[in-house]
Amino acid sequence: MTQHPPAAGRSLIHERQVVCRGYRRDDGLWDIEGHLTDVKTYDFMKADGGVLLAGQPVHEMTVRVTIDNHFLIHAVEVSMQHQPTSYCDTILPNFASLVGLTLGPGFRQEVRKRVGGVRGCTHIVEMLGPIATAAFQTIAPILDHYDYKPPADDGPPGKPLIIDSCHVLAADGPVVAMKWPEFATKPKG
């Protein structure tokens, strides 16, 4: 395991925590929840006036995405427990536009189209990436979706989505050669 070298003298200024949890529901669906908290170690001037005292959350928000076994979004619930302005939460209903999307290739680009920039909240949009990863980590081992193969042009299933998703799962690597030999390619070089 690699470790960072010892740090120089330093003082904590800001802390962001992102926690994601995956739940299997009694109705057969899955809830993937993300919780984000930002805290400053100094008093902070809020954008719409007022001071936030050191240690109080600048942001604290929760996102729940309800999906099925195929990663199709059935519901999105977003809440803000702490926000830097009194009107940050007015954008929350826009996140319902994510219902009907599938967590998978192209998801992040489609999220940016629907709720990116002024149509959404930067922090919630950022949190949807780890939520998608947590969904895969929650569901795939249970349902063996590591072998999920989307249809290839309305034909038989194609290459598993996980191939080429990281260096260990490269099509020309030993893991793919062992687990999915029909999709393995020859090593380069």
Buried (B, 14 or more C-beta within 10 A) or exposed (E): EEEEEEEEEEEEEEEEEBEBEBEEEEEEBBBBBBBBBBBBEEEBEEEEEEEBEEEEBBBBBBBBBBBEEEBBBEEBBBEBEBBBEEEBBEBBEBBBBBEEBBBBEEBBEBBBEBBBEEBBBEBBBBBBBBBBEBBBEBBBEEEEBBEBBEEEEEEEEEBBBBBBEEEEBBBEBEBBBEBBEEBBEEEEE
